[in-house]
Amino acid sequence: MEENLDNIRKTLRKYSQEHLLNGYEKLDEVKQRQLLGQIETTDFELINSLYHNTRKELEKSQDVITPIEFLDKDNLNGYYRGFIEKGEKAIRAGQLAAVTMAGGQGTRLGHNGPKGTYDIGLESHKSLFELLSDSLKEQGRKYDVIIPWFIMTSEENNKDTIEFFAKHRNFGYEKDKNLFFFKQGELPMVDTEGKILIGENGLIKSAADGHGGIYESLVKNGMTKKMRELGVEWLFIGGVDNCLVKMVDPLLMGIAIEKQVTAAGKSVVKANPQEKVGVFCKKNGKPSVVEYTEIPEEMAQATDENGELIYGESHILCNLFNINAVERMGSKPLPYHSAFKKATYIDKDGNKVVPDGPNAYKFEAFLFDAFGELDDMAILRVKREEEFAPVKNAAGVDSPETARELYRKFYQL
């Protein structure tokens, strides 16, 4: 271990990260090995590059943004039945898997635990996980098939999530047969000087690499291999916090199959031009999502001859992919974006520092950054009140109260 330690010290000196071993001697042997393992697997070149990118002023984008075509669920007329039949046939053949991104904690909701374990306040007191499992099982019964369920956790909540499922008998699923857990990737957090933070446990303080890490995580953890063994050809990827998410949708599947595209996404109309959501578009001729921060006011306000917003198709994190596309997109990492966050850490002198405001950068990839790898993508406009009831804030918009109301109304409770 000493020889290994010498090599690690050399690496740390090269990247000016020697402070990572300041508390090494105080750790027990297990944590010492963990820390050394973290350091050995850290891509310091990548972290350096990401940090230096935060120091650059945002360059004005030269991308050409144009509207994207979409289908409106309410205006499919004679095509509706054909799409449904194609999708149902594929679902009955066992070609669909559901993937739920559930790596977050319920901290913003005042909940101590994985976000998926949160009770939104229904009379049944069912958690978000149970609401999703109910929907999956109901669709499975309808099509006489078990829809395999893949759940992406994080290093932070993996253990608690698996224990929660076990406590509830996996909601009728069978672990490692039709229920699979896998962890998303992480990247170290750095301070404003580019120094990697040490957490209160004496180890490198990392943060999940964003929902864009889903593709790489599915491939690296062997989940796409498992899907192929099960005969899966399509996977729906959605978030755990949308209690109305429709993971099994023959219409969306039928459209993707009929149009011979490898991906399809759902949109809802923006509530207003200023709503802080990303919208589907074409970027340099390829499908994409443009963030609200990137849309000039004139573009956000632009309407067509019917008075509808030209850039009004909100991306709601409800996407269907062919497994071939996922494996292709998961073969290389996506570009990372930085976010300035508040992070408690241990300084070089061993003191705990609890900041008053943001003090560190985390790096994350966005799922839609991979859309540019696709030649085309089908977009289906759906109704917000039927398919989009996210639980993100403790109160106000997209809160347990609004999600609860939408859920009750939809299911007529």
C-alpha positions as CSV (number, residue, x, y, z in Angstrom):
1,M,0.0,0.0,0.0
2,E,3.0,2.3,0.7
3,E,4.3,2.0,-2.9
4,N,0.7,2.7,-4.1
5,L,0.6,5.8,-1.8
6,D,3.8,7.2,-3.3
7,N,2.4,7.0,-6.8
8,I,-0.8,8.6,-5.7
9,R,1.1,11.5,-4.0
10,K,3.0,12.1,-7.3
11,T,-0.3,12.2,-9.2
12,L,-1.8,14.7,-6.7
13,R,1.3,16.9,-6.9
14,K,1.0,17.0,-10.7
15,Y,-2.6,18.3,-10.4
16,S,-2.1,20.5,-7.3
17,Q,-4.6,18.3,-5.3
18,E,-2.2,17.2,-2.5
19,H,-4.7,18.3,0.2
20,L,-6.8,15.2,-0.6
21,L,-4.5,13.2,1.7
22,N,-4.3,15.8,4.5
23,G,-6.7,13.7,6.7
24,Y,-5.6,10.3,5.4
25,E,-3.8,9.3,8.6
26,K,-6.9,9.9,10.7
27,L,-9.0,7.5,8.7
28,D,-9.5,3.9,9.5
29,E,-8.1,1.3,7.2
30,V,-11.4,0.8,5.3
31,K,-11.8,4.5,4.6
32,Q,-8.1,4.8,3.7
33,R,-8.6,2.2,1.0
34,Q,-11.8,3.9,-0.2
35,L,-10.1,7.3,-0.5
36,L,-7.1,5.9,-2.4
37,G,-9.5,4.0,-4.7
38,Q,-11.4,7.3,-5.3
39,I,-8.2,9.1,-6.2
40,E,-7.0,6.3,-8.5
41,T,-10.2,6.4,-10.5
42,T,-10.6,10.2,-10.7
43,D,-9.9,11.6,-14.1
44,F,-8.0,14.7,-13.0
45,E,-7.5,15.9,-16.6
46,L,-11.3,16.0,-17.0
47,I,-11.8,17.8,-13.7
48,N,-9.2,20.3,-14.5
49,S,-10.8,21.0,-17.9
50,L,-14.3,21.3,-16.4
51,Y,-13.1,23.7,-13.8
52,H,-11.3,25.9,-16.3
53,N,-14.5,26.0,-18.4
54,T,-16.3,27.6,-15.4
55,R,-13.8,30.4,-15.6
56,K,-14.6,31.3,-19.2
57,E,-17.3,33.7,-20.1
58,L,-20.2,32.0,-21.9
59,E,-19.5,32.2,-25.5
60,K,-22.3,33.3,-27.7
61,S,-23.7,30.3,-29.4
62,Q,-23.5,30.0,-33.1
63,D,-26.1,27.2,-33.2
64,V,-29.0,27.6,-35.7
65,I,-32.2,27.0,-33.7
66,T,-35.4,26.2,-35.7
67,P,-38.8,24.8,-34.7
68,I,-39.3,21.0,-34.5
69,E,-42.3,19.2,-35.9
70,F,-44.7,17.5,-33.5
71,L,-47.9,15.4,-33.4
72,D,-50.7,16.5,-31.2
73,K,-52.4,13.6,-29.4
74,D,-55.8,15.2,-29.8
75,N,-55.4,15.7,-33.5
76,L,-54.2,12.4,-34.9
77,N,-57.6,11.6,-36.4
78,G,-57.5,8.5,-38.6
79,Y,-53.9,7.7,-37.7
80,Y,-54.5,7.2,-34.0
81,R,-55.8,3.6,-34.2
82,G,-52.9,2.5,-36.4
83,F,-50.3,3.9,-34.0
84,I,-52.0,2.3,-31.0
85,E,-52.1,-1.2,-32.7
86,K,-48.5,-1.1,-33.6
87,G,-47.5,-0.1,-30.1
88,E,-49.7,-2.6,-28.4
89,K,-48.2,-5.4,-30.6
90,A,-44.7,-4.5,-29.5
91,I,-45.7,-4.2,-25.8
92,R,-47.4,-7.6,-25.9
93,A,-44.3,-9.1,-27.4
94,G,-42.3,-8.0,-24.4
95,Q,-40.3,-5.4,-26.2
96,L,-40.7,-2.6,-23.7
97,A,-38.8,-1.9,-20.5
98,A,-39.3,1.0,-18.0
99,V,-36.4,3.0,-16.7
100,T,-36.9,5.4,-13.7
101,M,-34.3,8.0,-12.8
102,A,-34.4,8.0,-9.0
103,G,-31.0,9.2,-7.8
104,G,-32.2,12.2,-5.9
105,Q,-33.0,12.8,-2.3
106,G,-36.2,14.5,-1.0
107,T,-34.3,17.3,0.8
108,R,-36.1,20.1,-1.0
109,L,-39.4,18.6,0.1
110,G,-38.2,18.3,3.8
111,H,-38.0,14.5,3.3
112,N,-35.2,12.5,4.8
113,G,-34.6,9.8,2.3
114,P,-34.7,9.0,-1.5
115,K,-37.2,11.1,-3.3
116,G,-39.0,8.0,-4.6
117,T,-39.9,7.1,-1.0
118,Y,-41.8,10.4,-0.6
119,D,-45.5,10.3,0.3
120,I,-47.3,13.1,-1.6
121,G,-50.2,13.1,0.8
122,L,-52.8,10.9,-0.8
123,E,-55.3,9.1,1.4
124,S,-53.5,5.8,0.5
125,H,-50.2,7.3,1.7
126,K,-48.4,5.5,-1.2
127,S,-44.9,6.6,-2.0
128,L,-43.9,7.9,-5.5
129,F,-42.3,4.5,-6.1
130,E,-45.5,2.7,-5.3
131,L,-47.6,5.0,-7.5
132,L,-45.3,4.2,-10.4
133,S,-45.3,0.5,-9.7
134,D,-49.1,0.5,-9.6
135,S,-49.2,2.0,-13.0
136,L,-46.6,-0.4,-14.4
137,K,-48.4,-3.5,-13.0
138,E,-51.8,-2.3,-14.3
139,Q,-50.4,-2.0,-17.8
140,G,-48.7,-5.3,-17.5
141,R,-52.0,-7.0,-16.7
142,K,-53.7,-5.2,-19.6
143,Y,-51.1,-6.5,-22.1
144,D,-50.5,-9.8,-20.3
145,V,-46.8,-9.2,-19.8
146,I,-44.5,-8.1,-17.0
147,I,-42.8,-4.8,-17.9
148,P,-39.2,-5.1,-16.5
149,W,-38.4,-2.1,-14.3
150,F,-34.9,-0.6,-14.2
151,I,-34.2,2.0,-11.5
152,M,-31.3,4.3,-11.5
153,T,-30.2,5.2,-8.0
154,S,-27.1,7.2,-6.8
155,E,-24.2,6.4,-4.5
156,E,-26.1,8.4,-1.9
157,N,-29.4,6.7,-2.0
158,N,-28.8,3.2,-3.5
159,K,-28.8,1.3,-0.2
160,D,-31.8,3.1,1.2
161,T,-33.8,2.6,-2.1
162,I,-33.1,-1.2,-2.2
163,E,-34.0,-1.5,1.5
164,F,-37.2,0.4,0.9
165,F,-38.2,-1.9,-1.9
166,A,-37.4,-5.0,0.1
167,K,-39.5,-3.7,3.0
168,H,-42.4,-3.4,0.6
169,R,-41.7,-6.8,-1.0
170,N,-40.5,-5.0,-4.1
171,F,-44.1,-4.1,-4.8
172,G,-44.7,-7.5,-6.4
173,Y,-41.6,-7.4,-8.6
174,E,-38.8,-9.9,-8.4
175,K,-35.3,-8.4,-7.9
176,D,-32.8,-9.4,-10.5
177,K,-35.5,-11.1,-12.6
178,N,-37.8,-8.2,-13.6
179,L,-36.6,-5.5,-11.2
180,F,-33.0,-4.1,-11.5
181,F,-31.2,-1.4,-9.6
182,F,-28.1,0.4,-11.0
183,K,-26.1,3.5,-9.9
184,Q,-25.5,6.6,-11.9
185,G,-22.0,8.0,-12.2
186,E,-20.5,10.7,-10.0
187,L,-17.9,13.5,-10.4
188,P,-16.0,15.2,-7.7
189,M,-17.1,18.7,-6.6
190,V,-14.5,21.5,-6.8
191,D,-14.2,24.9,-5.0
192,T,-13.7,28.2,-6.7
193,E,-9.9,27.6,-6.8
194,G,-10.3,24.3,-8.6
195,K,-9.5,22.2,-5.5
196,I,-11.5,19.0,-5.1
197,L,-13.6,19.0,-1.9
198,I,-13.3,16.5,0.9
199,G,-16.6,15.6,2.6
200,E,-17.4,15.1,6.2
201,N,-16.6,11.4,6.0
202,G,-13.0,12.1,4.9
203,L,-13.6,11.0,1.4
204,I,-13.8,12.9,-1.9
205,K,-17.1,14.8,-2.0
206,S,-18.8,13.8,-5.2
207,A,-22.2,14.7,-6.8
208,A,-24.3,12.7,-9.3
209,D,-23.4,13.4,-12.9
210,G,-26.9,14.5,-14.0
211,H,-29.7,12.7,-15.9
212,G,-27.5,12.8,-18.9
213,G,-25.4,10.0,-17.3
214,I,-28.3,7.6,-17.8
215,Y,-27.0,6.3,-21.1
216,E,-23.5,5.6,-20.0
217,S,-24.7,4.1,-16.7
218,L,-27.1,1.7,-18.5
219,V,-24.3,0.4,-20.6
220,K,-21.5,0.3,-18.0
221,N,-23.7,-1.4,-15.4
222,G,-24.7,-4.1,-17.9
223,M,-28.4,-3.1,-18.0
224,T,-28.7,-2.9,-21.8
225,K,-27.1,-6.4,-21.9
226,K,-29.8,-7.6,-19.4
227,M,-32.5,-5.9,-21.5
228,R,-31.4,-7.7,-24.6
229,E,-31.5,-11.0,-22.7
230,L,-35.1,-10.2,-21.9
231,G,-36.0,-9.4,-25.5
232,V,-36.3,-5.7,-24.9
233,E,-36.1,-3.4,-27.9
234,W,-37.5,-0.2,-26.5
235,L,-37.0,1.6,-23.2
236,F,-39.0,4.4,-21.7
237,I,-36.9,6.8,-19.5
238,G,-38.7,9.0,-17.0
239,G,-38.2,10.7,-13.7
240,V,-39.4,9.3,-10.3
241,D,-41.0,12.6,-9.3
242,N,-43.7,12.7,-12.0
243,C,-46.6,10.8,-10.4
244,L,-48.6,10.8,-13.6
245,V,-45.8,9.6,-15.8
246,K,-47.1,7.1,-18.5
247,M,-44.3,4.7,-18.8
248,V,-46.3,2.2,-21.0
249,D,-47.7,4.2,-23.9
250,P,-48.7,2.2,-27.0
251,L,-49.3,5.5,-28.8
252,L,-45.8,6.8,-28.3
253,M,-44.3,3.4,-29.2
254,G,-46.5,3.1,-32.3
255,I,-45.5,6.5,-33.6
256,A,-41.8,5.7,-33.1
257,I,-42.2,2.3,-34.9
258,E,-44.3,3.8,-37.7
259,K,-42.0,6.7,-38.3
260,Q,-38.9,4.5,-38.1
261,V,-37.1,6.7,-35.6
262,T,-35.0,5.5,-32.7
263,A,-36.4,8.0,-30.2
264,A,-39.6,9.7,-29.3
265,G,-40.4,12.3,-26.7
266,K,-43.5,13.8,-25.0
267,S,-44.1,17.5,-24.7
268,V,-46.7,19.8,-23.0
269,V,-47.5,23.3,-24.2
270,K,-45.6,26.0,-22.3
271,A,-47.9,27.6,-19.7
272,N,-46.6,31.0,-20.9
273,P,-43.6,32.4,-22.9
274,Q,-41.7,33.0,-19.7
275,E,-42.1,29.5,-18.2
276,K,-38.7,28.2,-17.1
277,V,-38.6,25.0,-19.1
278,G,-36.5,23.7,-21.9
279,V,-38.3,23.3,-25.2
280,F,-37.9,20.8,-28.1
281,C,-36.3,22.3,-31.2
282,K,-33.9,21.5,-34.0
283,K,-30.4,22.6,-33.4
284,N,-28.3,22.7,-36.6
285,G,-30.9,20.4,-38.2
286,K,-30.8,17.8,-35.4
287,P,-33.3,17.2,-32.6
288,S,-32.5,19.0,-29.4
289,V,-33.8,20.9,-26.4
290,V,-33.0,24.5,-25.9
291,E,-32.9,25.8,-22.3
292,Y,-35.1,28.7,-21.3
293,T,-31.9,30.7,-20.5
294,E,-30.8,30.3,-24.1
295,I,-34.0,31.5,-25.7
296,P,-34.0,35.3,-26.6
297,E,-37.2,37.1,-25.6
298,E,-38.2,37.5,-29.2
299,M,-37.9,33.8,-29.9
300,A,-39.8,32.9,-26.7
301,Q,-42.7,35.2,-27.6
302,A,-42.9,34.2,-31.3
303,T,-46.2,32.7,-32.4
304,D,-47.5,31.0,-35.6
305,E,-50.6,31.9,-37.7
306,N,-52.8,30.2,-35.1
307,G,-51.4,32.2,-32.2
308,E,-49.5,29.3,-30.8
309,L,-45.9,29.6,-29.5
310,I,-43.5,28.5,-32.1
311,Y,-41.1,27.3,-29.4
312,G,-43.7,26.0,-27.0
313,E,-43.1,22.2,-26.7
314,S,-41.8,21.8,-23.2
315,H,-39.5,18.8,-22.6
316,I,-41.0,16.9,-19.7
317,L,-38.3,14.2,-19.3
318,C,-40.6,11.5,-20.8
319,N,-38.7,9.8,-23.6
320,L,-38.7,6.5,-25.5
321,F,-35.5,5.1,-27.0
322,N,-34.6,2.1,-29.1
323,I,-32.0,0.1,-27.3
324,N,-29.5,0.5,-30.2
325,A,-29.7,4.3,-29.8
326,V,-29.1,4.0,-26.0
327,E,-26.1,1.8,-26.5
328,R,-24.6,4.2,-29.1
329,M,-25.2,7.2,-26.9
330,G,-23.8,5.4,-23.9
331,S,-20.6,4.6,-25.6
332,K,-19.1,8.0,-24.9
333,P,-19.7,10.6,-22.2
334,L,-21.8,13.7,-22.9
335,P,-20.5,17.2,-22.5
336,Y,-20.8,18.4,-18.9
337,H,-22.4,21.6,-17.6
338,S,-21.4,23.3,-14.3
339,A,-23.7,24.3,-11.5
340,F,-22.7,26.6,-8.6
341,K,-23.9,24.9,-5.4
342,K,-23.7,25.1,-1.6
343,A,-21.5,22.3,-0.2
344,T,-20.4,21.5,3.3
345,Y,-16.8,20.3,3.3
346,I,-13.6,19.7,5.4
347,D,-10.9,22.3,4.8
348,K,-7.1,21.6,4.5
349,D,-6.8,22.1,8.3
350,G,-9.4,19.5,9.0
351,N,-12.1,22.0,10.0
352,K,-15.8,21.5,8.9
353,V,-17.0,24.4,6.8
354,V,-20.7,25.1,6.4
355,P,-21.1,27.9,3.8
356,D,-23.8,30.5,3.8
357,G,-24.2,30.4,0.0
358,P,-22.9,28.6,-3.1
359,N,-19.2,27.8,-2.9
360,A,-18.6,24.8,-5.2
361,Y,-19.1,23.6,-8.7
362,K,-20.8,20.3,-9.5
363,F,-20.7,18.9,-13.0
364,E,-23.6,17.3,-14.8
365,A,-24.7,16.1,-18.2
366,F,-28.2,16.6,-19.6
367,L,-30.1,13.7,-21.1
368,F,-31.2,15.8,-24.1
369,D,-27.6,16.7,-25.1
370,A,-27.5,13.2,-26.7
371,F,-30.4,14.0,-29.0
372,G,-28.0,15.5,-31.5
373,E,-26.7,12.0,-32.1
374,L,-30.1,11.1,-33.6
375,D,-31.1,11.7,-37.2
376,D,-34.6,12.4,-36.2
377,M,-37.0,12.2,-33.2
378,A,-40.8,12.0,-33.0
379,I,-42.5,14.5,-30.6
380,L,-45.9,13.8,-29.2
381,R,-47.8,16.7,-27.5
382,V,-49.9,15.5,-24.6
383,K,-52.0,17.2,-22.0
384,R,-50.2,18.5,-18.9
385,E,-53.1,17.5,-16.6
386,E,-53.0,13.9,-17.9
387,E,-49.3,13.1,-17.9
388,F,-47.3,15.7,-16.0
389,A,-47.5,16.2,-12.3
390,P,-44.0,16.6,-11.0
391,V,-43.0,17.0,-7.3
392,K,-40.1,19.3,-7.2
393,N,-40.8,22.1,-4.7
394,A,-42.1,22.0,-1.1
395,A,-44.8,24.6,-2.0
396,G,-46.2,26.5,-4.9
397,V,-45.7,25.3,-8.5
398,D,-44.8,21.6,-9.0
399,S,-45.3,20.8,-5.3
400,P,-46.9,17.9,-3.5
401,E,-50.1,19.9,-3.4
402,T,-50.3,20.5,-7.1
403,A,-49.3,16.9,-7.9
404,R,-51.8,15.5,-5.5
405,E,-54.6,17.6,-7.1
406,L,-53.7,16.5,-10.6
407,Y,-53.4,12.9,-9.5
408,R,-56.8,12.9,-7.8
409,K,-58.5,14.6,-10.7
410,F,-57.0,12.2,-13.3
411,Y,-57.9,9.1,-11.3
412,Q,-61.2,10.6,-10.1
413,L,-60.3,9.9,-6.4
